[in-house]
């Protein structure tokens, strides 16, 4: 009997689109199908205004992922995408016709209840969300920075609910060179599921897991799904 692979739905960091996840296909081949989420305002959806209402984005993503028609899904979210992945996973668990959530992966983000206690201010360093190869391209920056600003507003509209995930494995990842995060600062994620929680610090990785760290991140996810 052939066992179908789960789908790994990937929600990017502030300002980013689906294209960074294409490289993960080769790492996860045989383990999971990679589906990159493309939010409004980027890539082929560049003509749409970026969304700023958190609950609306969650509802749209639940509908989009349900429409894939797959039985099992794992979710990955990075930075603000981690909050979206968390809430989408919760919504899918309550859905009657959505896929079963088999794993949640979050990266580069504080625990939701910590963010709920700290007002989100306009980001003082939006360039930390910009890949190194784009920073010297003024035209690309002109397109990217307004999307990052909208994503900051999106996070500021996030309302935390203490209802966590039921029995879903959770893997929390952060870079050893991310000056904003540490093992202690991400520890609170373990309260967001009744399932097992694992923490992974990736050496030589910053907030965006650029360079070789990006593929190392995929390898951590692949190992957890096997």
HELIX and SHEET records of a PDB file:
HELIX    1   1 UNK A   19  UNK A   23  5                                   5    
HELIX    2   2 UNK A   24  UNK A   28  1                                   5    
HELIX    3   3 UNK A   43  UNK A   45  5                                   3    
HELIX    4   4 UNK A   54  UNK A   67  1                                  14    
HELIX    5   5 UNK A   80  UNK A   94  1                                  15    
HELIX    6   6 UNK A  112  UNK A  117  1                                   6    
HELIX    7   7 UNK A  126  UNK A  129  5                                   4    
HELIX    8   8 UNK A  132  UNK A  134  5                                   3    
HELIX    9   9 UNK A  138  UNK A  156  1                                  19    
HELIX   10  10 UNK A  183  UNK A  186  1                                   4    
HELIX   11  11 UNK A  187  UNK A  192  5                                   6    
HELIX   12  12 UNK A  212  UNK A  225  1                                  14    
SHEET    1   A 6 UNK A  32  UNK A  36  0                                        
SHEET    2   A 6 UNK A   6  UNK A  11  1                                        
SHEET    3   A 6 UNK A  72  UNK A  78  1                                        
SHEET    4   A 6 UNK A 100  UNK A 107  1                                        
SHEET    5   A 6 UNK A 169  UNK A 175  1                                        
SHEET    6   A 6 UNK A 197  UNK A 202  1                                        
END                                                                             
